[in-house]
Each structure stands twice: as C-alpha cells, then as structure tokens.
Amino acid sequence: MKIGIPNPFTFTSRQKTAAEVAEELQFHIDMLEGKFTQSGMPAPQEKAAAVKRFGDLDNIKNQCVNINRRNSLLRRMLKTFTIVLAFTGLSIIILASDYKVTRIGTMLILISLFGRLLLHARGCVGSVFPPRTRERSLSVINDTPKYT
C-alpha cells in the first residue's frame, strides 16, 4: 500500500482510481481474513466470510471511485477562491470607513457563501462531470437498498 501526498496537478483516470480502490479493498479483506484466522476459522471459509462481512465489493468500489472523482482540482480551486473572496470582503468591511464601501464587502461575503452552498449542493446530488449511475445505497432507517 502506497502512502504519499498526491499531486493536485495530475489527472488520474477512472481506471487508475478504480485499481487503487480495489487494492485498498483487497487489503481490508486480507485483514478480515487474518482476523478470522486468529479466531480459529477453517481456511476455506475465511475468504467467503470476509467477503460476506465486507459486503458487495463492486458496489463499494464504484461508490469510492465516484466519491474520489468528486474531489477534483477544479472543485478545490473553487472552494479556495470562495474562502479568499470571503476574507477579502471581511477585510473591506473592517478597513472601510464609508458605508457604501462596506456594502461591497458584504456582497463579496454573500457571494462567497452562496458559492460554497452551491458547491456543497452540487456535491450532494452529483455533478454534471461524473456520469450518473444507478447505484444502491443502504437506508439509515432500515437495511433495504434504495436507488439513487
């Protein structure tokens, strides 16, 4: 398993991300197998029990890849820009002596807040950039799958 700081300026393909997620999931399955081995479970049943306890691997892998793809460089840059815009508006409000100039600072803060809200809402319902898939997620109230 590689641990390092990712380069934000490199574009990773969906296949590369899927391979990294599959490697990570395999690591966790191997850890569960080791745990079952320590508890005294027979060898042929370890893998089956680990996969059964972990859940649907393809569904989990697709969800992890989609989550990773939503954290793009463009989204991070827009979030950083809204923070800078809010601090600019705050500094204008603090340093301005004319009330008309402080309104500009207030508007900059409002624009940055609404921009962050828009970015958050787009991240919750999906974006136009990743393709919309018909994936299953478990409900919090009961364990029946719901389609999103």
DSSP file (Angstrom, degrees, kcal/mol; ACC not computed):
  #  RESIDUE AA STRUCTURE BP1 BP2  ACC     N-H-->O    O-->H-N    N-H-->O    O-->H-N    TCO  KAPPA ALPHA  PHI   PSI    X-CA   Y-CA   Z-CA
    1    1 A M              0   0    0      0, 0.0     2,-0.4     0, 0.0    23,-0.0   0.000 360.0 360.0 360.0 127.2    0.0    0.0    0.0
    2    2 A K        -     0   0    0      2,-0.0     2,-0.5     0, 0.0     0, 0.0  -0.702 360.0-170.0 -90.5 136.8    1.4    3.3   -1.1
    3    3 A I        +     0   0    0     -2,-0.4     2,-0.3     2,-0.0     0, 0.0  -0.992  30.4 118.6-125.4 125.2    1.2    6.3    1.2
    4    4 A G        -     0   0    0     -2,-0.5    -2,-0.0     0, 0.0     0, 0.0  -0.974  65.5 -78.5-168.5 176.1    2.1    9.7   -0.1
    5    5 A I        -     0   0    0     -2,-0.3     2,-0.1     1,-0.0    -2,-0.0  -0.810  49.3-129.7 -91.0 121.6    1.0   13.2   -0.9
    6    6 A P        -     0   0    0      0, 0.0    -1,-0.0     0, 0.0     3,-0.0  -0.430  17.1-118.9 -73.1 146.0   -1.0   13.2   -4.2
    7    7 A N    >   -     0   0    0      1,-0.1     3,-1.2    -2,-0.1     0, 0.0  -0.743  17.5-154.2 -82.5 120.2    0.0   15.8   -6.8
    8    8 A P  T 3  S+     0   0    0      0, 0.0    -1,-0.1     0, 0.0    65,-0.1   0.665  89.1  60.0 -72.0 -13.8   -3.1   18.0   -7.3
    9    9 A F  T 3  S+     0   0    0      2,-0.1     2,-0.4    64,-0.0    -2,-0.0   0.445  86.0  89.7 -95.6   0.5   -2.0   18.9  -10.9
   10   10 A T  S <  S-     0   0    0     -3,-1.2     2,-0.6     2,-0.0     0, 0.0  -0.787  72.3-135.1 -97.2 141.8   -2.0   15.4  -12.2
   11   11 A F        -     0   0    0     -2,-0.4     2,-0.5    61,-0.0    -2,-0.1  -0.841  17.4-157.1 -95.7 121.3   -5.1   13.9  -13.8
   12   12 A T        -     0   0    0     -2,-0.6     2,-0.1     4,-0.0    -2,-0.0  -0.836  14.8-129.3 -99.9 135.6   -5.9   10.4  -12.6
   13   13 A S     >  -     0   0    0     -2,-0.5     4,-2.2     1,-0.1     5,-0.2  -0.313  21.0-112.9 -77.8 164.5   -8.1    8.3  -14.8
   14   14 A R  H  > S+     0   0    0      1,-0.2     4,-2.5     2,-0.2     5,-0.1   0.860 117.6  53.9 -64.7 -35.8  -11.1    6.4  -13.6
   15   15 A Q  H  > S+     0   0    0      2,-0.2     4,-2.3     1,-0.2    -1,-0.2   0.896 108.5  48.4 -67.6 -39.9   -9.4    3.1  -14.2
   16   16 A K  H  > S+     0   0    0      2,-0.2     4,-2.2     1,-0.2    -2,-0.2   0.919 113.3  47.3 -66.3 -42.3   -6.3    4.1  -12.1
   17   17 A T  H  X S+     0   0    0     -4,-2.2     4,-2.4     1,-0.2    -2,-0.2   0.903 111.7  51.0 -63.9 -40.9   -8.6    5.3   -9.3
   18   18 A A  H  X S+     0   0    0     -4,-2.5     4,-2.5     1,-0.2    -2,-0.2   0.881 109.5  50.7 -64.7 -37.6  -10.6    2.0   -9.5
   19   19 A A  H  X S+     0   0    0     -4,-2.3     4,-2.1     2,-0.2    -2,-0.2   0.906 111.0  48.0 -66.8 -40.5   -7.4    0.0   -9.4
   20   20 A E  H  X S+     0   0    0     -4,-2.2     4,-2.1     2,-0.2    -2,-0.2   0.902 113.2  47.8 -65.4 -40.6   -6.2    1.9   -6.3
   21   21 A V  H  X S+     0   0    0     -4,-2.4     4,-2.7     2,-0.2    -2,-0.2   0.903 110.9  51.3 -66.7 -40.6   -9.6    1.4   -4.6
   22   22 A A  H  X S+     0   0    0     -4,-2.5     4,-2.3     1,-0.2    -2,-0.2   0.889 109.7  50.6 -63.7 -38.3   -9.6   -2.3   -5.5
   23   23 A E  H  X S+     0   0    0     -4,-2.1     4,-1.9     2,-0.2    -1,-0.2   0.908 111.6  47.6 -64.5 -41.2   -6.1   -2.6   -4.0
   24   24 A E  H  X S+     0   0    0     -4,-2.1     4,-1.9     2,-0.2    -2,-0.2   0.904 111.8  49.4 -66.7 -41.4   -7.3   -0.9   -0.8
   25   25 A L  H  X S+     0   0    0     -4,-2.7     4,-2.3     1,-0.2    -2,-0.2   0.894 109.2  52.5 -65.0 -39.1  -10.4   -3.1   -0.6
   26   26 A Q  H  X S+     0   0    0     -4,-2.3     4,-2.6     1,-0.2    -1,-0.2   0.883 106.3  54.6 -63.4 -37.4   -8.3   -6.2   -1.0
   27   27 A F  H  X S+     0   0    0     -4,-1.9     4,-2.0     1,-0.2    -1,-0.2   0.920 109.1  47.3 -59.9 -44.0   -6.1   -5.1    1.8
   28   28 A H  H  X S+     0   0    0     -4,-1.9     4,-2.2     2,-0.2    -2,-0.2   0.874 110.9  50.9 -68.3 -36.4   -9.2   -4.8    4.1
   29   29 A I  H  X S+     0   0    0     -4,-2.3     4,-2.5     2,-0.2    -1,-0.2   0.918 109.4  51.2 -65.2 -41.9  -10.4   -8.2    3.0
   30   30 A D  H  X S+     0   0    0     -4,-2.6     4,-2.2     1,-0.2    -2,-0.2   0.882 108.6  51.9 -61.4 -37.9   -7.0   -9.7    3.8
   31   31 A M  H  X S+     0   0    0     -4,-2.0     4,-2.1     2,-0.2    -1,-0.2   0.909 109.7  48.9 -64.6 -41.5   -7.1   -8.0    7.2
   32   32 A L  H  X S+     0   0    0     -4,-2.2     4,-2.5     2,-0.2    -2,-0.2   0.899 109.3  52.8 -64.6 -39.2  -10.5   -9.6    7.9
   33   33 A E  H  X S+     0   0    0     -4,-2.5     4,-2.2     1,-0.2    -2,-0.2   0.909 108.9  49.9 -61.4 -41.3   -9.2  -13.0    6.8
   34   34 A G  H  X S+     0   0    0     -4,-2.2     4,-2.1     2,-0.2    -1,-0.2   0.885 109.6  51.3 -62.9 -38.5   -6.3  -12.6    9.2
   35   35 A K  H  X S+     0   0    0     -4,-2.1     4,-1.3     1,-0.2    -2,-0.2   0.906 111.1  47.3 -65.5 -40.9   -8.8  -11.7   12.0
   36   36 A F  H  <>S+     0   0    0     -4,-2.5     5,-2.2     2,-0.2     4,-0.4   0.845 109.1  55.2 -68.7 -33.0  -10.9  -14.8   11.2
   37   37 A T  H ><5S+     0   0    0     -4,-2.2     3,-1.2     1,-0.2    -2,-0.2   0.909 106.8  50.3 -64.4 -41.7   -7.7  -17.0   11.1
   38   38 A Q  H 3<5S+     0   0    0     -4,-2.1    -1,-0.2     1,-0.3    -2,-0.2   0.814 105.7  56.4 -66.3 -29.5   -6.8  -15.8   14.6
   39   39 A S  T 3<5S-     0   0    0     -4,-1.3    -1,-0.3    -5,-0.1    -2,-0.2   0.561 122.2-106.0 -81.2  -5.6  -10.3  -16.7   15.8
   40   40 A G  T < 5 +     0   0    0     -3,-1.2    -3,-0.2    -4,-0.4    -2,-0.1   0.666  62.6 156.3  96.4  17.6   -9.8  -20.3   14.6
   41   41 A M      < -     0   0    0     -5,-2.2    -1,-0.3     1,-0.1     5,-0.1  -0.523  50.2-100.9 -76.3 143.8  -12.0  -20.4   11.5
   42   42 A P    >>  -     0   0    0      0, 0.0     4,-0.9     0, 0.0     3,-0.7  -0.307  32.5-114.3 -63.5 150.4  -11.1  -23.0    8.8
   43   43 A A  H >> S+     0   0    0      1,-0.2     4,-0.7     2,-0.2     3,-0.7   0.854 110.0  53.0 -58.8 -43.5   -9.1  -21.7    5.8
   44   44 A P  H 3> S+     0   0    0      0, 0.0     4,-0.7     0, 0.0    -1,-0.2   0.829 111.0  47.8 -65.9 -27.3  -11.7  -22.3    3.1
   45   45 A Q  H <> S+     0   0    0     -3,-0.7     4,-2.4     1,-0.2     5,-0.2   0.644  93.9  78.0 -86.3 -14.5  -14.3  -20.4    5.0
   46   46 A E  H <X S+     0   0    0     -4,-0.9     4,-2.6    -3,-0.7     5,-0.2   0.950  95.9  43.2 -60.6 -52.1  -12.2  -17.4    5.8
   47   47 A K  H  X S+     0   0    0     -4,-0.7     4,-2.6     1,-0.2     5,-0.2   0.918 115.6  48.7 -62.6 -44.7  -12.3  -15.7    2.4
   48   48 A A  H  X S+     0   0    0     -4,-0.7     4,-2.3     1,-0.2    -1,-0.2   0.904 113.5  47.0 -63.2 -41.0  -16.1  -16.3    2.0
   49   49 A A  H  X S+     0   0    0     -4,-2.4     4,-2.5     2,-0.2    -1,-0.2   0.886 112.0  50.6 -68.0 -38.1  -16.8  -15.0    5.4
   50   50 A A  H  X S+     0   0    0     -4,-2.6     4,-2.1    -5,-0.2    -2,-0.2   0.926 113.2  44.6 -66.3 -44.3  -14.6  -11.9    4.9
   51   51 A V  H  X S+     0   0    0     -4,-2.6     4,-2.1     2,-0.2    -2,-0.2   0.899 114.6  49.8 -66.5 -39.7  -16.3  -11.1    1.5
   52   52 A K  H  < S+     0   0    0     -4,-2.3    -2,-0.2    -5,-0.2    -1,-0.2   0.911 113.3  45.4 -65.4 -42.0  -19.7  -11.7    3.0
   53   53 A R  H  < S+     0   0    0     -4,-2.5    -1,-0.2     1,-0.2    -2,-0.2   0.861 112.8  51.2 -69.7 -34.6  -19.0   -9.5    6.1
   54   54 A F  H  < S-     0   0    0     -4,-2.1     2,-0.2     1,-0.2    -2,-0.2   0.868 104.3-143.1 -73.2 -35.7  -17.5   -6.7    3.9
   55   55 A G     <  -     0   0    0     -4,-2.1     2,-0.8    -5,-0.2    -1,-0.2  -0.688  49.1  -5.6 111.1-163.6  -20.4   -6.6    1.5
   56   56 A D     >  -     0   0    0     -2,-0.2     4,-2.2     1,-0.2     5,-0.2  -0.600  58.4-165.6 -74.1 106.4  -20.9   -6.0   -2.2
   57   57 A L  H  > S+     0   0    0     -2,-0.8     4,-2.7     1,-0.2     5,-0.2   0.878  83.4  51.5 -66.8 -39.7  -17.4   -5.2   -3.4
   58   58 A D  H  > S+     0   0    0      2,-0.2     4,-2.5     1,-0.2    -1,-0.2   0.917 112.1  46.6 -65.1 -42.3  -18.3   -3.9   -6.8
   59   59 A N  H  > S+     0   0    0      2,-0.2     4,-2.2     1,-0.2    -2,-0.2   0.918 114.2  47.4 -65.0 -43.6  -20.9   -1.5   -5.3
   60   60 A I  H  X S+     0   0    0     -4,-2.2     4,-2.3     2,-0.2    -2,-0.2   0.905 112.0  50.8 -64.5 -41.4  -18.5   -0.3   -2.7
   61   61 A K  H  X S+     0   0    0     -4,-2.7     4,-2.4     1,-0.2    -2,-0.2   0.923 110.6  48.6 -63.3 -44.3  -15.7    0.2   -5.2
   62   62 A N  H  X S+     0   0    0     -4,-2.5     4,-2.4     1,-0.2    -1,-0.2   0.897 111.6  49.6 -63.5 -40.3  -18.0    2.2   -7.5
   63   63 A Q  H  X S+     0   0    0     -4,-2.2     4,-2.3     2,-0.2    -1,-0.2   0.912 111.4  48.8 -65.1 -41.3  -19.1    4.4   -4.7
   64   64 A C  H  X S+     0   0    0     -4,-2.3     4,-2.3     2,-0.2    -2,-0.2   0.896 111.6  49.4 -65.2 -39.9  -15.5    5.0   -3.6
   65   65 A V  H  X S+     0   0    0     -4,-2.4     4,-2.3     2,-0.2    -2,-0.2   0.914 111.4  49.1 -65.7 -42.3  -14.4    5.9   -7.1
   66   66 A N  H  X S+     0   0    0     -4,-2.4     4,-1.4     2,-0.2    -2,-0.2   0.891 111.4  49.2 -64.8 -38.9  -17.4    8.3   -7.5
   67   67 A I  H  X S+     0   0    0     -4,-2.3     4,-0.6     1,-0.2    -1,-0.2   0.915 112.1  48.7 -64.8 -42.3  -16.5   10.0   -4.2
   68   68 A N  H >< S+     0   0    0     -4,-2.3     3,-0.8     1,-0.2    -2,-0.2   0.876 108.6  53.3 -65.6 -37.4  -12.9   10.3   -5.2
   69   69 A R  H 3< S+     0   0    0     -4,-2.3    -1,-0.2     1,-0.2    -2,-0.2   0.793 100.6  61.2 -69.9 -27.4  -13.8   11.8   -8.6
   70   70 A R  H 3< S+     0   0    0     -4,-1.4     2,-1.4     1,-0.2    -1,-0.2   0.728  89.7  72.8 -70.6 -19.8  -16.0   14.5   -7.0
   71   71 A N  S << S+     0   0    0     -3,-0.8    -1,-0.2    -4,-0.6     2,-0.1  -0.487  76.2 158.8 -92.5  65.2  -12.9   15.8   -5.2
   72   72 A S     >  -     0   0    0     -2,-1.4     4,-2.1    -3,-0.1     5,-0.2  -0.341  56.1-110.6 -88.8 168.0  -11.4   17.3   -8.3
   73   73 A L  H  > S+     0   0    0      1,-0.2     4,-2.5     2,-0.2     5,-0.2   0.892 117.8  54.4 -63.5 -40.7   -8.9   20.1   -8.7
   74   74 A L  H  > S+     0   0    0      1,-0.2     4,-2.3     2,-0.2    -1,-0.2   0.912 108.3  48.7 -60.9 -43.3  -11.5   22.4  -10.1
   75   75 A R  H  > S+     0   0    0      1,-0.2     4,-2.2     2,-0.2    -1,-0.2   0.908 112.1  48.5 -64.8 -41.6  -13.7   21.9   -7.1
   76   76 A R  H  X S+     0   0    0     -4,-2.1     4,-2.3     2,-0.2    -1,-0.2   0.887 111.2  50.7 -65.4 -38.0  -10.9   22.5   -4.7
   77   77 A M  H  X S+     0   0    0     -4,-2.5     4,-2.5     2,-0.2    -2,-0.2   0.905 110.2  49.4 -66.1 -40.6   -9.8   25.7   -6.6
   78   78 A L  H  X S+     0   0    0     -4,-2.3     4,-2.1     2,-0.2    -2,-0.2   0.890 110.7  50.2 -65.5 -38.8  -13.4   27.0   -6.4
   79   79 A K  H  X S+     0   0    0     -4,-2.2     4,-1.6     2,-0.2    -2,-0.2   0.917 111.9  47.7 -64.2 -42.4  -13.6   26.3   -2.7
   80   80 A T  H  X S+     0   0    0     -4,-2.3     4,-2.4     1,-0.2    -2,-0.2   0.899 109.8  53.5 -64.5 -40.1  -10.3   28.1   -2.1
   81   81 A F  H  X S+     0   0    0     -4,-2.5     4,-2.5     1,-0.2    -1,-0.2   0.895 106.7  51.4 -62.8 -39.6  -11.5   31.0   -4.3
   82   82 A T  H  X S+     0   0    0     -4,-2.1     4,-2.1     2,-0.2    -1,-0.2   0.864 109.5  50.6 -67.0 -33.5  -14.7   31.4   -2.2
   83   83 A I  H  X S+     0   0    0     -4,-1.6     4,-2.4     2,-0.2    -2,-0.2   0.931 111.8  46.9 -66.9 -44.8  -12.6   31.5    1.0
   84   84 A V  H  X S+     0   0    0     -4,-2.4     4,-2.2     1,-0.2    -2,-0.2   0.899 111.8  51.7 -62.9 -40.3  -10.3   34.2   -0.4
   85   85 A L  H  X S+     0   0    0     -4,-2.5     4,-2.3     2,-0.2    -1,-0.2   0.893 109.7  49.2 -63.8 -40.3  -13.4   36.1   -1.6
   86   86 A A  H  X S+     0   0    0     -4,-2.1     4,-2.4     2,-0.2    -2,-0.2   0.912 111.6  48.3 -66.4 -42.4  -14.9   35.9    1.9
   87   87 A F  H  X S+     0   0    0     -4,-2.4     4,-2.4     2,-0.2    -2,-0.2   0.861 110.5  52.3 -66.5 -34.1  -11.7   37.1    3.6
   88   88 A T  H  X S+     0   0    0     -4,-2.2     4,-2.1     2,-0.2    -2,-0.2   0.933 110.9  47.1 -64.3 -45.4  -11.4   40.0    1.0
   89   89 A G  H  X S+     0   0    0     -4,-2.3     4,-2.2     1,-0.2    -2,-0.2   0.893 112.2  50.3 -62.5 -40.0  -15.0   41.0    1.8
   90   90 A L  H  X S+     0   0    0     -4,-2.4     4,-2.3     1,-0.2    -1,-0.2   0.907 110.3  49.1 -65.6 -41.0  -14.3   40.8    5.6
   91   91 A S  H  X S+     0   0    0     -4,-2.4     4,-2.5     2,-0.2    -1,-0.2   0.866 110.2  51.8 -67.4 -34.1  -11.1   42.9    5.2
   92   92 A I  H  X S+     0   0    0     -4,-2.1     4,-1.9     2,-0.2    -1,-0.2   0.911 110.3  48.7 -66.0 -41.4  -13.1   45.5    3.2
   93   93 A I  H  < S+     0   0    0     -4,-2.2    -2,-0.2     1,-0.2    -1,-0.2   0.917 115.6  43.9 -63.4 -42.5  -15.7   45.7    5.9
   94   94 A I  H  < S+     0   0    0     -4,-2.3    -2,-0.2     1,-0.2    -1,-0.2   0.903 121.8  36.5 -69.9 -41.4  -13.1   46.1    8.7
   95   95 A L  H  < S+     0   0    0     -4,-2.5    -1,-0.2    -5,-0.2    -2,-0.2   0.643  94.7  96.9 -91.3 -15.2  -11.0   48.6    6.9
   96   96 A A     <  -     0   0    0     -4,-1.9     3,-0.0    -5,-0.2    -4,-0.0  -0.494  45.6-172.1 -80.9 144.3  -13.6   50.7    5.0
   97   97 A S        +     0   0    0     -2,-0.2     2,-0.4     5,-0.0    -1,-0.1   0.660  66.8  76.6-103.9 -22.1  -14.8   54.0    6.5
   98   98 A D  S  > S-     0   0    0      1,-0.1     4,-1.7     2,-0.0     3,-0.4  -0.732  74.4-140.2 -92.4 137.2  -17.6   54.6    4.1
   99   99 A Y  H  > S+     0   0    0     -2,-0.4     4,-1.2     1,-0.2    -1,-0.1   0.797 101.9  59.3 -68.3 -26.6  -20.8   52.6    4.4
  100  100 A K  H  > S+     0   0    0      1,-0.2     4,-0.8     2,-0.2    -1,-0.2   0.856 106.0  48.3 -69.1 -33.2  -21.2   52.2    0.7
  101  101 A V  H  > S+     0   0    0     -3,-0.4     4,-1.5     1,-0.2     3,-0.4   0.861 106.1  56.9 -73.2 -35.9  -17.8   50.5    0.5
  102  102 A T  H  X S+     0   0    0     -4,-1.7     4,-2.3     1,-0.2    -1,-0.2   0.808  99.2  61.1 -66.0 -26.8  -18.7   48.2    3.4
  103  103 A R  H  X S+     0   0    0     -4,-1.2     4,-2.6     2,-0.2    -1,-0.2   0.871 100.2  54.2 -65.1 -34.7  -21.7   47.1    1.3
  104  104 A I  H  X S+     0   0    0     -4,-0.8     4,-2.3    -3,-0.4    -2,-0.2   0.919 108.6  49.1 -63.3 -42.4  -19.3   45.8   -1.3
  105  105 A G  H  X S+     0   0    0     -4,-1.5     4,-2.1     2,-0.2    -2,-0.2   0.901 110.6  50.3 -62.1 -41.3  -17.6   43.8    1.4
  106  106 A T  H  X S+     0   0    0     -4,-2.3     4,-2.4     1,-0.2    -2,-0.2   0.907 110.1  50.0 -63.3 -41.9  -20.9   42.4    2.5
  107  107 A M  H  X S+     0   0    0     -4,-2.6     4,-2.7     2,-0.2    -2,-0.2   0.885 108.5  52.8 -65.1 -38.1  -21.8   41.5   -1.1
  108  108 A L  H  X S+     0   0    0     -4,-2.3     4,-2.2     2,-0.2    -1,-0.2   0.907 110.1  48.0 -63.3 -40.9  -18.5   39.7   -1.5
  109  109 A I  H  X S+     0   0    0     -4,-2.1     4,-2.4     2,-0.2    -2,-0.2   0.917 112.4  48.8 -65.4 -42.5  -19.1   37.7    1.6
  110  110 A L  H  X S+     0   0    0     -4,-2.4     4,-2.7     2,-0.2     5,-0.2   0.904 110.4  51.1 -64.3 -40.8  -22.6   36.8    0.4
  111  111 A I  H  X S+     0   0    0     -4,-2.7     4,-2.1     1,-0.2    -1,-0.2   0.920 111.7  47.5 -62.1 -42.3  -21.3   35.8   -3.0
  112  112 A S  H  X S+     0   0    0     -4,-2.2     4,-2.4     2,-0.2    -2,-0.2   0.899 112.0  49.9 -67.6 -38.6  -18.7   33.5   -1.4
  113  113 A L  H  X S+     0   0    0     -4,-2.4     4,-2.4     2,-0.2    -2,-0.2   0.929 112.9  45.7 -64.6 -44.3  -21.3   32.0    1.0
  114  114 A F  H  X S+     0   0    0     -4,-2.7     4,-2.4     2,-0.2    -1,-0.2   0.854 111.1  54.1 -68.3 -32.8  -23.7   31.2   -1.9
  115  115 A G  H  X S+     0   0    0     -4,-2.1     4,-2.4    -5,-0.2    -2,-0.2   0.924 110.0  46.3 -64.0 -44.1  -20.9   29.9   -3.9
  116  116 A R  H  X S+     0   0    0     -4,-2.4     4,-2.5     2,-0.2    -2,-0.2   0.900 111.8  51.7 -64.3 -40.1  -19.9   27.5   -1.2
  117  117 A L  H  X S+     0   0    0     -4,-2.4     4,-2.6     2,-0.2    -2,-0.2   0.904 110.3  48.9 -62.1 -41.3  -23.5   26.5   -0.7
  118  118 A L  H  X S+     0   0    0     -4,-2.4     4,-2.6     2,-0.2    -2,-0.2   0.916 111.3  49.0 -64.7 -43.2  -23.8   25.8   -4.5
  119  119 A L  H  X S+     0   0    0     -4,-2.4     4,-1.7     2,-0.2    -2,-0.2   0.894 112.7  48.5 -62.9 -39.6  -20.6   23.7   -4.4
  120  120 A H  H  X S+     0   0    0     -4,-2.5     4,-1.6     2,-0.2    -2,-0.2   0.932 112.5  47.6 -65.6 -45.3  -21.9   21.7   -1.4
  121  121 A A  H  X S+     0   0    0     -4,-2.6     4,-1.9     1,-0.2    -2,-0.2   0.893 110.8  51.3 -64.9 -39.5  -25.3   21.1   -3.1
  122  122 A R  H  X S+     0   0    0     -4,-2.6     4,-0.8     1,-0.2    -1,-0.2   0.848 109.8  51.2 -66.1 -32.7  -23.7   20.0   -6.3
  123  123 A G  H  < S+     0   0    0     -4,-1.7    -1,-0.2    -5,-0.2    -2,-0.2   0.806 109.4  50.8 -73.0 -28.8  -21.6   17.6   -4.4
  124  124 A C  H  < S+     0   0    0     -4,-1.6    -2,-0.2     1,-0.2    -1,-0.2   0.912 119.0  32.6 -76.1 -42.6  -24.6   16.1   -2.6
  125  125 A V  H  < S-     0   0    0     -4,-1.9    -1,-0.2     1,-0.3    -2,-0.2   0.454 120.4 -97.7 -95.3  -0.6  -26.8   15.4   -5.6
  126  126 A G     <  -     0   0    0     -4,-0.8    -1,-0.3    -5,-0.2     2,-0.2  -0.223  36.2-102.6 101.6 163.7  -24.0   14.6   -8.0
  127  127 A S        -     0   0    0     -4,-0.1    -4,-0.0     3,-0.1   -57,-0.0  -0.709  20.2-116.5-119.1 168.7  -22.3   16.7  -10.6
  128  128 A V  S    S+     0   0    0     -2,-0.2     4,-0.1     1,-0.1    -1,-0.1   0.692 108.6  65.7 -76.8 -17.7  -22.5   17.0  -14.3
  129  129 A F  S    S+     0   0    0      2,-0.1    -1,-0.1   -59,-0.0   -59,-0.0   0.963  94.2  54.6 -74.6 -52.7  -18.9   15.9  -14.6
  130  130 A P  S    S-     0   0    0      0, 0.0    -3,-0.1     0, 0.0     2,-0.1  -0.596  98.5-104.8 -80.0 147.3  -19.1   12.3  -13.3
  131  131 A P        -     0   0    0      0, 0.0     2,-0.5     0, 0.0    -2,-0.1  -0.401  34.4-110.6 -69.3 144.5  -21.7   10.1  -15.1
  132  132 A R        -     0   0    0     -4,-0.1     2,-0.3    -2,-0.1    -6,-0.0  -0.625  41.7-171.7 -76.4 123.9  -24.9    9.4  -13.3
  133  133 A T        -     0   0    0     -2,-0.5     2,-1.1    15,-0.1    15,-0.1  -0.748  31.0-120.5-114.4 162.7  -25.0    5.8  -12.3
  134  134 A R        +     0   0    0     -2,-0.3     2,-0.3    14,-0.1    -2,-0.0  -0.721  51.3 162.9-101.5  81.5  -27.8    3.7  -10.8
  135  135 A E        -     0   0    0     -2,-1.1    13,-1.7   -73,-0.0     2,-0.4  -0.706  34.0-124.5-104.9 154.7  -26.0    2.6   -7.6
  136  136 A R  E     -A  147   0A   0     -2,-0.3     2,-0.4    11,-0.2    11,-0.2  -0.755  24.3-176.7 -98.8 141.1  -27.5    1.2   -4.5
  137  137 A S  E     -A  146   0A   0      9,-2.0     9,-2.4    -2,-0.4     2,-0.3  -0.982  28.2-112.6-132.4 148.9  -27.1    2.7   -1.0
  138  138 A L  E     -A  145   0A   0     -2,-0.4     2,-0.1     7,-0.2     5,-0.1  -0.575  29.8-121.9 -82.1 141.6  -28.4    1.4    2.3
  139  139 A S        -     0   0    0      5,-1.0    -1,-0.1     3,-0.5     0, 0.0  -0.476   9.0-136.4 -77.5 151.0  -31.0    3.4    4.1
  140  140 A V  S    S+     0   0    0     -2,-0.1    -1,-0.1     1,-0.1     3,-0.1   0.847 102.2  48.6 -75.6 -34.7  -30.3    4.6    7.6
  141  141 A I  S    S+     0   0    0      1,-0.2     2,-0.3     3,-0.1    -1,-0.1   0.946 128.1   2.2 -75.2 -49.4  -33.7    3.6    9.0
  142  142 A N  S    S-     0   0    0      2,-0.2    -3,-0.5     0, 0.0    -1,-0.2  -0.907  75.3-111.2-134.7 165.3  -33.8    0.0    7.6
  143  143 A D  S    S+     0   0    0     -2,-0.3    -3,-0.1    -5,-0.1    -5,-0.0   0.020  71.3 124.7 -90.3  29.7  -31.3   -2.0    5.6
  144  144 A T        -     0   0    0      1,-0.1    -5,-1.0    -6,-0.0    -2,-0.2  -0.740  66.0-113.3 -87.8 136.9  -33.3   -2.1    2.3
  145  145 A P  E     -A  138   0A   0      0, 0.0     2,-0.4     0, 0.0    -7,-0.2  -0.427  29.3-161.2 -70.4 141.4  -31.4   -0.8   -0.7
  146  146 A K  E     -A  137   0A   0     -9,-2.4    -9,-2.0    -2,-0.1     2,-0.4  -0.950  15.1-128.0-119.3 143.1  -32.6    2.4   -2.3
  147  147 A Y  E      A  136   0A   0     -2,-0.4   -11,-0.2   -11,-0.2   -13,-0.1  -0.754 360.0 360.0 -93.2 135.2  -31.7    3.5   -5.8
  148  148 A T              0   0    0    -13,-1.7    -1,-0.1    -2,-0.4   -12,-0.1   0.379 360.0 360.0-113.0 360.0  -30.2    7.0   -6.3
